């Protein structure tokens, strides 16, 4: 299996994030990629190639111009206001119920307007890493569109929490959504996105919620107790032309393989019935029992089973990296899933 990865992911490396009421070292950090690449090399999964460079056209089909302008210029505006020793670039407030949703002129207000949370810091070189992650996804997508059975886009930062208009949850641009749009623009009649990250892909869901040409299916922690809290309920089925093309499988804390596997089987059958021309997997490994910020109980061998189940769809398949924060086992679990897929895909 071909892996696409970029050294530029290291350009996004905040010193801290706000989590559970205090500033802590970021759970989403460059060591995640190191763990995966080390295991890929150890198992000889396949070649690791750098990304090509792509223009902004496909990104603009997924994200709004105001969000993209903000992300590209945020640090410069922040440091111009707060000085060269500026504090972490994070929001201080949000436009909640009863407030106007009007983009402010000042940079502190802009962060409040565009950010979903206070865990996703922006650094002087974050934008370069974000753009590189999109290039990784689009390079791998191009490989699959050109005839490869599958490819792995080792994206960092991840993307599935980013909506058309907002960033957060460690995500800036929605890599999986941009890749799905690339398949559509390349001629795929229907595309399915299967999100197996522990946290619901609220951004991907929102982007395609009214569209019948991209089905979104997600297995994730129940939103009553799990970030992002305000999306991912089982009754969210799409709207308008997209009604019936969105499916959520929320899972309670402590879920193990038997219940997870049953939900996955149902999700796989739903995708099979949809009949996509291409499949995008938002690949999160934070369902692992030792993950520090998640509460499912999958074991390393269970990821082989997930890969095998996905392979049964027998569709051109693009894996796009999302979360997973048990760094010591992240490479093992990621490659287990990819090898499980390859073993059944033939």
C-alpha positions as YAML, in Angstrom:
chain: A
units: angstrom
residues:
- id: 1
  name: UNK
  ca: [0.00, 0.00, 0.00]
- id: 2
  name: UNK
  ca: [1.28, 3.45, -0.91]
- id: 3
  name: UNK
  ca: [1.50, 5.98, 1.90]
- id: 4
  name: UNK
  ca: [1.68, 9.72, 1.22]
- id: 5
  name: UNK
  ca: [3.29, 11.80, 3.96]
- id: 6
  name: UNK
  ca: [4.96, 15.18, 4.31]
- id: 7
  name: UNK
  ca: [7.70, 16.39, 6.64]
- id: 8
  name: UNK
  ca: [5.88, 19.73, 6.73]
- id: 9
  name: UNK
  ca: [3.45, 18.37, 9.30]
- id: 10
  name: UNK
  ca: [6.13, 19.29, 11.84]
- id: 11
  name: UNK
  ca: [5.48, 22.97, 11.13]
- id: 12
  name: UNK
  ca: [2.37, 22.67, 13.29]
- id: 13
  name: UNK
  ca: [3.60, 21.99, 16.81]
- id: 14
  name: UNK
  ca: [1.88, 24.12, 19.48]
- id: 15
  name: UNK
  ca: [3.54, 24.06, 22.88]
- id: 16
  name: UNK
  ca: [0.27, 23.55, 24.74]
- id: 17
  name: UNK
  ca: [-3.47, 23.15, 24.46]
- id: 18
  name: UNK
  ca: [-6.30, 23.95, 26.85]
- id: 19
  name: UNK
  ca: [-7.72, 20.63, 28.06]
- id: 20
  name: UNK
  ca: [-9.77, 19.79, 31.13]
- id: 21
  name: UNK
  ca: [-9.28, 23.23, 32.65]
- id: 22
  name: UNK
  ca: [-5.51, 23.58, 32.27]
- id: 23
  name: UNK
  ca: [-2.80, 24.04, 29.66]
- id: 24
  name: UNK
  ca: [-1.17, 20.70, 28.87]
- id: 25
  name: UNK
  ca: [1.25, 19.40, 26.20]
- id: 26
  name: UNK
  ca: [-0.81, 18.79, 23.05]
- id: 27
  name: UNK
  ca: [-2.19, 15.30, 22.54]
- id: 28
  name: UNK
  ca: [-2.10, 15.98, 18.79]
- id: 29
  name: UNK
  ca: [1.64, 16.34, 18.10]
- id: 30
  name: UNK
  ca: [4.33, 15.33, 15.56]
- id: 31
  name: UNK
  ca: [5.18, 12.12, 17.44]
- id: 32
  name: UNK
  ca: [1.95, 10.64, 16.10]
- id: 33
  name: UNK
  ca: [3.33, 10.57, 12.56]
- id: 34
  name: UNK
  ca: [6.68, 9.26, 13.78]
- id: 35
  name: UNK
  ca: [4.95, 6.28, 15.40]
- id: 36
  name: UNK
  ca: [3.04, 5.41, 12.24]
- id: 37
  name: UNK
  ca: [5.97, 5.81, 9.86]
- id: 38
  name: UNK
  ca: [8.16, 3.68, 12.11]
- id: 39
  name: UNK
  ca: [5.64, 0.84, 12.01]
- id: 40
  name: UNK
  ca: [5.16, 1.19, 8.25]
- id: 41
  name: UNK
  ca: [8.92, 0.78, 7.78]
- id: 42
  name: UNK
  ca: [9.12, -2.12, 10.25]
- id: 43
  name: UNK
  ca: [6.35, -4.08, 8.53]
- id: 44
  name: UNK
  ca: [7.34, -3.07, 4.98]
- id: 45
  name: UNK
  ca: [3.76, -2.01, 4.32]
- id: 46
  name: UNK
  ca: [4.82, -0.19, 1.16]
- id: 47
  name: UNK
  ca: [6.53, 2.94, -0.16]
- id: 48
  name: UNK
  ca: [6.19, 6.31, 1.56]
- id: 49
  name: UNK
  ca: [6.05, 9.13, -0.97]
- id: 50
  name: UNK
  ca: [5.94, 12.93, -0.64]
- id: 51
  name: UNK
  ca: [2.89, 14.87, -1.79]
- id: 52
  name: UNK
  ca: [2.42, 16.82, -4.96]
- id: 53
  name: UNK
  ca: [1.38, 20.46, -4.73]
- id: 54
  name: UNK
  ca: [-2.21, 21.41, -5.44]
- id: 55
  name: UNK
  ca: [-3.92, 24.74, -5.88]
- id: 56
  name: UNK
  ca: [-6.78, 26.01, -3.70]
- id: 57
  name: UNK
  ca: [-9.65, 25.23, -6.07]
- id: 58
  name: UNK
  ca: [-10.92, 22.06, -4.37]
- id: 59
  name: UNK
  ca: [-10.47, 23.57, -0.90]
- id: 60
  name: UNK
  ca: [-12.63, 26.49, -1.97]
- id: 61
  name: UNK
  ca: [-15.38, 24.11, -3.02]
- id: 62
  name: UNK
  ca: [-15.53, 22.80, 0.56]
- id: 63
  name: UNK
  ca: [-14.65, 25.78, 2.78]
- id: 64
  name: UNK
  ca: [-15.81, 29.39, 2.83]
- id: 65
  name: UNK
  ca: [-13.55, 32.22, 1.68]
- id: 66
  name: UNK
  ca: [-13.75, 34.03, 5.06]
- id: 67
  name: UNK
  ca: [-12.51, 30.93, 6.94]
- id: 68
  name: UNK
  ca: [-9.63, 30.36, 4.53]
- id: 69
  name: UNK
  ca: [-8.59, 34.01, 4.68]
- id: 70
  name: UNK
  ca: [-8.66, 33.87, 8.46]
- id: 71
  name: UNK
  ca: [-6.58, 30.69, 8.70]
- id: 72
  name: UNK
  ca: [-3.96, 32.00, 6.30]
- id: 73
  name: UNK
  ca: [-3.57, 35.36, 8.08]
- id: 74
  name: UNK
  ca: [-4.51, 34.55, 11.69]
- id: 75
  name: UNK
  ca: [-1.03, 34.37, 13.19]
- id: 76
  name: UNK
  ca: [0.16, 37.55, 11.53]
- id: 77
  name: UNK
  ca: [-2.89, 39.41, 12.82]
- id: 78
  name: UNK
  ca: [-2.54, 37.87, 16.28]
- id: 79
  name: UNK
  ca: [1.15, 38.70, 16.64]
- id: 80
  name: UNK
  ca: [0.63, 42.21, 15.27]
- id: 81
  name: UNK
  ca: [-1.88, 42.81, 18.04]
- id: 82
  name: UNK
  ca: [-0.16, 40.99, 20.92]
- id: 83
  name: UNK
  ca: [3.51, 41.40, 19.93]
- id: 84
  name: UNK
  ca: [6.34, 39.06, 18.99]
- id: 85
  name: UNK
  ca: [5.97, 37.17, 22.30]
- id: 86
  name: UNK
  ca: [2.26, 36.68, 21.74]
- id: 87
  name: UNK
  ca: [0.43, 34.10, 23.90]
- id: 88
  name: UNK
  ca: [-1.13, 30.99, 22.34]
- id: 89
  name: UNK
  ca: [-3.51, 31.99, 19.56]
- id: 90
  name: UNK
  ca: [-6.78, 30.77, 21.03]
- id: 91
  name: UNK
  ca: [-10.31, 32.18, 21.33]
- id: 92
  name: UNK
  ca: [-11.59, 33.77, 24.52]
- id: 93
  name: UNK
  ca: [-15.34, 33.74, 23.86]
- id: 94
  name: UNK
  ca: [-17.98, 32.48, 21.43]
- id: 95
  name: UNK
  ca: [-21.15, 33.89, 19.78]
- id: 96
  name: UNK
  ca: [-23.69, 31.75, 21.61]
- id: 97
  name: UNK
  ca: [-27.50, 31.95, 21.55]
- id: 98
  name: UNK
  ca: [-28.93, 35.44, 21.21]
- id: 99
  name: UNK
  ca: [-25.73, 36.95, 19.79]
- id: 100
  name: UNK
  ca: [-25.15, 38.16, 16.25]
- id: 101
  name: UNK
  ca: [-23.04, 36.00, 13.93]
- id: 102
  name: UNK
  ca: [-21.09, 38.86, 12.36]
- id: 103
  name: UNK
  ca: [-17.35, 38.57, 11.77]
- id: 104
  name: UNK
  ca: [-15.60, 41.11, 14.04]
- id: 105
  name: UNK
  ca: [-12.81, 43.38, 12.84]
- id: 106
  name: UNK
  ca: [-10.39, 42.65, 15.71]
- id: 107
  name: UNK
  ca: [-8.35, 39.46, 15.75]
- id: 108
  name: UNK
  ca: [-9.52, 38.31, 19.20]
- id: 109
  name: UNK
  ca: [-13.10, 38.53, 17.95]
- id: 110
  name: UNK
  ca: [-12.20, 36.71, 14.75]
- id: 111
  name: UNK
  ca: [-10.86, 33.77, 16.75]
- id: 112
  name: UNK
  ca: [-14.14, 33.67, 18.68]
- id: 113
  name: UNK
  ca: [-16.07, 33.77, 15.40]
- id: 114
  name: UNK
  ca: [-14.20, 31.00, 13.55]
- id: 115
  name: UNK
  ca: [-13.04, 28.58, 16.30]
- id: 116
  name: UNK
  ca: [-15.12, 25.69, 17.62]
- id: 117
  name: UNK
  ca: [-13.08, 25.31, 20.81]
- id: 118
  name: UNK
  ca: [-9.99, 26.40, 22.76]
- id: 119
  name: UNK
  ca: [-7.93, 23.27, 22.12]
- id: 120
  name: UNK
  ca: [-6.70, 24.17, 18.63]
- id: 121
  name: UNK
  ca: [-3.85, 26.68, 18.81]
- id: 122
  name: UNK
  ca: [-2.42, 28.40, 15.74]
- id: 123
  name: UNK
  ca: [1.35, 28.96, 15.49]
- id: 124
  name: UNK
  ca: [3.46, 31.01, 13.06]
- id: 125
  name: UNK
  ca: [3.86, 28.05, 10.69]
- id: 126
  name: UNK
  ca: [0.57, 26.21, 11.20]
- id: 127
  name: UNK
  ca: [-0.88, 27.30, 7.86]
- id: 128
  name: UNK
  ca: [1.99, 25.70, 5.92]
- id: 129
  name: UNK
  ca: [1.37, 22.40, 7.73]
- id: 130
  name: UNK
  ca: [-2.36, 22.65, 7.09]
- id: 131
  name: UNK
  ca: [-1.86, 23.17, 3.35]
- id: 132
  name: UNK
  ca: [0.61, 20.31, 3.26]
- id: 133
  name: UNK
  ca: [-1.95, 17.99, 4.86]
- id: 134
  name: UNK
  ca: [-4.42, 18.83, 2.09]
- id: 135
  name: UNK
  ca: [-1.73, 18.11, -0.51]
- id: 136
  name: UNK
  ca: [-1.15, 14.73, 1.16]
- id: 137
  name: UNK
  ca: [-4.86, 13.89, 0.92]
- id: 138
  name: UNK
  ca: [-5.19, 15.03, -2.68]
- id: 139
  name: UNK
  ca: [-2.03, 13.21, -3.79]
- id: 140
  name: UNK
  ca: [-3.33, 9.95, -2.32]
- id: 141
  name: UNK
  ca: [-6.78, 10.62, -3.81]
- id: 142
  name: UNK
  ca: [-5.22, 11.13, -7.22]
- id: 143
  name: UNK
  ca: [-3.44, 7.77, -6.92]
- id: 144
  name: UNK
  ca: [-6.73, 6.01, -6.23]
- id: 145
  name: UNK
  ca: [-8.58, 7.93, -8.95]
- id: 146
  name: UNK
  ca: [-5.85, 6.91, -11.40]
- id: 147
  name: UNK
  ca: [-6.32, 3.22, -10.66]
- id: 148
  name: UNK
  ca: [-4.60, 2.27, -7.39]
- id: 149
  name: UNK
  ca: [-6.81, -0.03, -5.33]
- id: 150
  name: UNK
  ca: [-6.08, 1.96, -2.19]
- id: 151
  name: UNK
  ca: [-3.76, 4.59, -0.70]
- id: 152
  name: UNK
  ca: [-3.08, 5.96, 2.77]
- id: 153
  name: UNK
  ca: [-2.96, 9.74, 3.27]
- id: 154
  name: UNK
  ca: [-1.00, 10.28, 6.49]
- id: 155
  name: UNK
  ca: [-2.47, 13.72, 7.10]
- id: 156
  name: UNK
  ca: [-1.48, 15.91, 10.00]
- id: 157
  name: UNK
  ca: [-3.13, 18.06, 11.22]
- id: 158
  name: UNK
  ca: [-6.35, 16.04, 10.94]
- id: 159
  name: UNK
  ca: [-9.51, 17.50, 9.46]
- id: 160
  name: UNK
  ca: [-12.90, 15.93, 10.17]
- id: 161
  name: UNK
  ca: [-14.07, 18.50, 12.76]
- id: 162
  name: UNK
  ca: [-13.56, 21.43, 10.36]
- id: 163
  name: UNK
  ca: [-16.84, 22.68, 8.89]
- id: 164
  name: UNK
  ca: [-17.26, 24.91, 5.86]
- id: 165
  name: UNK
  ca: [-16.99, 27.96, 8.14]
- id: 166
  name: UNK
  ca: [-15.19, 26.87, 11.34]
- id: 167
  name: UNK
  ca: [-12.09, 25.09, 12.58]
- id: 168
  name: UNK
  ca: [-11.42, 23.22, 15.83]
- id: 169
  name: UNK
  ca: [-10.87, 19.82, 17.41]
- id: 170
  name: UNK
  ca: [-7.26, 19.94, 16.12]
- id: 171
  name: UNK
  ca: [-8.68, 20.39, 12.59]
- id: 172
  name: UNK
  ca: [-8.33, 23.33, 10.18]
- id: 173
  name: UNK
  ca: [-9.21, 22.12, 6.68]
- id: 174
  name: UNK
  ca: [-11.33, 19.00, 6.23]
- id: 175
  name: UNK
  ca: [-8.93, 16.74, 4.35]
- id: 176
  name: UNK
  ca: [-11.42, 13.89, 3.91]
- id: 177
  name: UNK
  ca: [-14.12, 16.24, 2.62]
- id: 178
  name: UNK
  ca: [-11.75, 17.84, 0.12]
- id: 179
  name: UNK
  ca: [-10.70, 14.37, -1.08]
- id: 180
  name: UNK
  ca: [-14.34, 13.30, -1.44]
- id: 181
  name: UNK
  ca: [-15.04, 16.44, -3.46]
- id: 182
  name: UNK
  ca: [-12.02, 15.62, -5.64]
- id: 183
  name: UNK
  ca: [-13.53, 12.21, -6.41]
- id: 184
  name: UNK
  ca: [-16.83, 13.86, -7.33]
- id: 185
  name: UNK
  ca: [-15.18, 16.46, -9.56]
- id: 186
  name: UNK
  ca: [-13.20, 13.66, -11.17]
- id: 187
  name: UNK
  ca: [-16.34, 11.87, -12.27]
- id: 188
  name: UNK
  ca: [-17.38, 9.64, -9.36]
- id: 189
  name: UNK
  ca: [-21.18, 9.57, -9.32]
- id: 190
  name: UNK
  ca: [-21.40, 8.72, -5.63]
- id: 191
  name: UNK
  ca: [-18.82, 8.82, -2.83]
- id: 192
  name: UNK
  ca: [-19.16, 7.37, 0.67]
- id: 193
  name: UNK
  ca: [-17.21, 8.58, 3.71]
- id: 194
  name: UNK
  ca: [-16.88, 6.16, 6.63]
- id: 195
  name: UNK
  ca: [-15.60, 7.86, 9.78]
- id: 196
  name: UNK
  ca: [-14.24, 5.47, 12.42]
- id: 197
  name: UNK
  ca: [-12.66, 8.11, 14.67]
- id: 198
  name: UNK
  ca: [-13.82, 8.10, 18.31]
- id: 199
  name: UNK
  ca: [-15.03, 11.68, 17.95]
- id: 200
  name: UNK
  ca: [-17.89, 12.42, 15.58]
- id: 201
  name: UNK
  ca: [-16.85, 14.04, 12.29]
- id: 202
  name: UNK
  ca: [-19.22, 16.97, 12.76]
- id: 203
  name: UNK
  ca: [-17.47, 18.99, 10.07]
- id: 204
  name: UNK
  ca: [-17.75, 16.32, 7.39]
- id: 205
  name: UNK
  ca: [-21.38, 15.71, 8.28]
- id: 206
  name: UNK
  ca: [-22.22, 19.42, 8.06]
- id: 207
  name: UNK
  ca: [-20.46, 19.87, 4.72]
- id: 208
  name: UNK
  ca: [-22.43, 17.10, 3.01]
- id: 209
  name: UNK
  ca: [-25.65, 17.12, 5.09]
- id: 210
  name: UNK
  ca: [-27.85, 18.34, 2.24]
- id: 211
  name: UNK
  ca: [-26.15, 16.38, -0.55]
- id: 212
  name: UNK
  ca: [-27.15, 12.96, -1.91]
- id: 213
  name: UNK
  ca: [-23.91, 12.46, -3.86]
- id: 214
  name: UNK
  ca: [-21.70, 12.03, -0.76]
- id: 215
  name: UNK
  ca: [-22.93, 9.68, 1.97]
- id: 216
  name: UNK
  ca: [-21.50, 10.19, 5.46]
- id: 217
  name: UNK
  ca: [-21.50, 7.28, 7.94]
- id: 218
  name: UNK
  ca: [-19.90, 7.55, 11.37]
- id: 219
  name: UNK
  ca: [-19.18, 5.31, 14.37]
- id: 220
  name: UNK
  ca: [-18.24, 7.41, 17.41]
- id: 221
  name: UNK
  ca: [-18.63, 8.09, 21.10]
- id: 222
  name: UNK
  ca: [-22.15, 9.11, 22.12]
- id: 223
  name: UNK
  ca: [-22.44, 12.92, 21.92]
- id: 224
  name: UNK
  ca: [-24.22, 13.10, 25.28]
- id: 225
  name: UNK
  ca: [-20.80, 12.54, 26.87]
- id: 226
  name: UNK
  ca: [-18.30, 13.05, 24.07]
- id: 227
  name: UNK
  ca: [-16.78, 15.95, 22.10]
- id: 228
  name: UNK
  ca: [-18.05, 17.66, 19.97]
- id: 229
  name: UNK
  ca: [-21.26, 17.15, 22.01]
- id: 230
  name: UNK
  ca: [-23.63, 18.96, 19.65]
- id: 231
  name: UNK
  ca: [-23.60, 16.60, 16.66]
- id: 232
  name: UNK
  ca: [-23.55, 12.86, 16.06]
- id: 233
  name: UNK
  ca: [-26.97, 11.79, 17.34]
- id: 234
  name: UNK
  ca: [-28.60, 8.78, 15.73]
- id: 235
  name: UNK
  ca: [-31.53, 10.79, 14.39]
- id: 236
  name: UNK
  ca: [-29.35, 13.03, 12.21]
- id: 237
  name: UNK
  ca: [-30.17, 11.60, 8.79]
- id: 238
  name: UNK
  ca: [-29.53, 14.49, 6.39]
- id: 239
  name: UNK
  ca: [-31.78, 17.28, 5.13]
- id: 240
  name: UNK
  ca: [-33.49, 18.16, 1.88]
- id: 241
  name: UNK
  ca: [-31.79, 16.37, -1.02]
- id: 242
  name: UNK
  ca: [-29.42, 14.76, 1.50]
- id: 243
  name: UNK
  ca: [-32.11, 13.14, 3.63]
- id: 244
  name: UNK
  ca: [-31.29, 9.47, 4.12]
- id: 245
  name: UNK
  ca: [-27.64, 9.87, 3.16]
- id: 246
  name: UNK
  ca: [-26.26, 10.52, 6.66]
- id: 247
  name: UNK
  ca: [-25.99, 7.80, 9.31]
- id: 248
  name: UNK
  ca: [-24.61, 7.97, 12.84]
- id: 249
  name: UNK
  ca: [-23.82, 5.08, 15.20]
- id: 250
  name: UNK
  ca: [-23.18, 6.62, 18.64]
- id: 251
  name: UNK
  ca: [-21.52, 4.25, 21.11]
- id: 252
  name: UNK
  ca: [-21.46, 4.44, 24.89]
- id: 253
  name: UNK
  ca: [-18.33, 4.59, 27.05]
- id: 254
  name: UNK
  ca: [-16.72, 1.20, 27.49]
- id: 255
  name: UNK
  ca: [-17.93, -0.28, 24.18]
- id: 256
  name: UNK
  ca: [-15.86, -3.35, 23.21]
- id: 257
  name: UNK
  ca: [-15.51, -5.24, 19.95]
- id: 258
  name: UNK
  ca: [-18.76, -7.22, 19.99]
- id: 259
  name: UNK
  ca: [-20.98, -4.12, 20.03]
- id: 260
  name: UNK
  ca: [-18.59, -2.12, 17.88]
- id: 261
  name: UNK
  ca: [-18.32, -4.88, 15.29]
- id: 262
  name: UNK
  ca: [-22.09, -5.18, 15.07]
- id: 263
  name: UNK
  ca: [-22.45, -1.44, 14.46]
- id: 264
  name: UNK
  ca: [-19.64, -1.54, 11.90]
- id: 265
  name: UNK
  ca: [-21.33, -4.39, 10.05]
- id: 266
  name: UNK
  ca: [-24.55, -2.41, 9.84]
- id: 267
  name: UNK
  ca: [-22.65, 0.66, 8.61]
- id: 268
  name: UNK
  ca: [-20.81, -1.38, 5.97]
- id: 269
  name: UNK
  ca: [-24.09, -2.80, 4.68]
- id: 270
  name: UNK
  ca: [-25.57, 0.67, 4.47]
- id: 271
  name: UNK
  ca: [-22.64, 1.82, 2.35]
- id: 272
  name: UNK
  ca: [-22.92, -1.28, 0.17]
- id: 273
  name: UNK
  ca: [-26.59, -0.50, -0.46]
- id: 274
  name: UNK
  ca: [-25.65, 3.06, -1.44]
- id: 275
  name: UNK
  ca: [-23.28, 1.76, -4.11]
- id: 276
  name: UNK
  ca: [-20.47, 4.35, -4.08]
- id: 277
  name: UNK
  ca: [-17.89, 4.62, -6.84]
- id: 278
  name: UNK
  ca: [-15.22, 5.56, -4.27]
- id: 279
  name: UNK
  ca: [-14.80, 5.21, -0.52]
- id: 280
  name: UNK
  ca: [-13.03, 7.62, 1.85]
- id: 281
  name: UNK
  ca: [-12.16, 6.40, 5.35]
- id: 282
  name: UNK
  ca: [-11.69, 9.03, 8.05]
- id: 283
  name: UNK
  ca: [-9.20, 6.90, 9.94]
- id: 284
  name: UNK
  ca: [-9.15, 7.61, 13.67]
- id: 285
  name: UNK
  ca: [-7.48, 5.15, 16.04]
- id: 286
  name: UNK
  ca: [-8.63, 6.85, 19.26]
- id: 287
  name: UNK
  ca: [-11.16, 4.06, 19.82]
- id: 288
  name: UNK
  ca: [-8.22, 2.17, 21.38]
- id: 289
  name: UNK
  ca: [-8.59, 1.08, 25.00]
- id: 290
  name: UNK
  ca: [-5.50, 3.03, 26.11]
- id: 291
  name: UNK
  ca: [-6.27, 6.29, 24.34]
- id: 292
  name: UNK
  ca: [-5.82, 9.15, 26.85]
- id: 293
  name: UNK
  ca: [-8.84, 11.23, 25.76]
- id: 294
  name: UNK
  ca: [-11.30, 8.57, 24.59]
- id: 295
  name: UNK
  ca: [-13.49, 5.93, 26.21]
- id: 296
  name: UNK
  ca: [-14.04, 2.95, 23.93]
- id: 297
  name: UNK
  ca: [-12.26, -0.32, 24.59]
- id: 298
  name: UNK
  ca: [-11.01, -1.70, 21.29]
- id: 299
  name: UNK
  ca: [-7.81, -3.75, 21.37]
- id: 300
  name: UNK
  ca: [-4.97, -3.80, 18.87]
- id: 301
  name: UNK
  ca: [-6.19, -7.00, 17.20]
- id: 302
  name: UNK
  ca: [-9.63, -5.43, 16.64]
- id: 303
  name: UNK
  ca: [-8.19, -3.04, 14.08]
- id: 304
  name: UNK
  ca: [-7.34, -5.97, 11.83]
- id: 305
  name: UNK
  ca: [-11.05, -6.83, 11.88]
- id: 306
  name: UNK
  ca: [-12.03, -3.26, 11.01]
- id: 307
  name: UNK
  ca: [-9.71, -3.32, 8.00]
- id: 308
  name: UNK
  ca: [-11.12, -6.67, 6.89]
- id: 309
  name: UNK
  ca: [-14.69, -5.36, 7.16]
- id: 310
  name: UNK
  ca: [-13.90, -2.28, 5.07]
- id: 311
  name: UNK
  ca: [-12.21, -4.44, 2.42]
- id: 312
  name: UNK
  ca: [-15.43, -6.39, 1.91]
- id: 313
  name: UNK
  ca: [-16.92, -3.33, 0.22]
- id: 314
  name: UNK
  ca: [-14.44, -3.87, -2.64]
- id: 315
  name: UNK
  ca: [-14.38, -0.22, -3.65]
- id: 316
  name: UNK
  ca: [-11.47, 2.08, -4.55]
- id: 317
  name: UNK
  ca: [-10.54, 3.19, -1.03]
- id: 318
  name: UNK
  ca: [-8.69, 6.20, 0.33]
- id: 319
  name: UNK
  ca: [-7.64, 6.19, 3.99]
- id: 320
  name: UNK
  ca: [-7.25, 9.70, 5.46]
- id: 321
  name: UNK
  ca: [-5.61, 10.00, 8.89]
- id: 322
  name: UNK
  ca: [-7.61, 11.64, 11.66]
- id: 323
  name: UNK
  ca: [-7.12, 11.09, 15.42]
- id: 324
  name: UNK
  ca: [-5.45, 8.61, 17.74]
- id: 325
  name: UNK
  ca: [-3.41, 9.71, 20.76]
- id: 326
  name: UNK
  ca: [-2.04, 6.57, 22.43]
- id: 327
  name: UNK
  ca: [1.21, 7.26, 20.65]
- id: 328
  name: UNK
  ca: [3.16, 4.17, 21.70]
- id: 329
  name: UNK
  ca: [0.56, 1.89, 20.07]
- id: 330
  name: UNK
  ca: [-0.65, 4.24, 17.33]
- id: 331
  name: UNK
  ca: [1.65, 2.86, 14.65]
- id: 332
  name: UNK
  ca: [0.78, -0.73, 15.54]
- id: 333
  name: UNK
  ca: [-2.97, -0.09, 15.45]
- id: 334
  name: UNK
  ca: [-2.87, 1.93, 12.24]
- id: 335
  name: UNK
  ca: [-0.86, -0.65, 10.33]
- id: 336
  name: UNK
  ca: [-2.95, -3.49, 11.77]
- id: 337
  name: UNK
  ca: [-6.02, -1.91, 10.18]
- id: 338
  name: UNK
  ca: [-4.31, -1.28, 6.86]
- id: 339
  name: UNK
  ca: [-2.88, -4.80, 6.75]
- id: 340
  name: UNK
  ca: [-6.27, -6.26, 7.62]
- id: 341
  name: UNK
  ca: [-7.70, -4.35, 4.68]
- id: 342
  name: UNK
  ca: [-4.96, -5.53, 2.30]
- id: 343
  name: UNK
  ca: [-5.33, -9.17, 3.37]
- id: 344
  name: UNK
  ca: [-9.00, -9.23, 2.36]
- id: 345
  name: UNK
  ca: [-8.83, -6.79, -0.58]
- id: 346
  name: UNK
  ca: [-6.56, -9.12, -2.52]
...
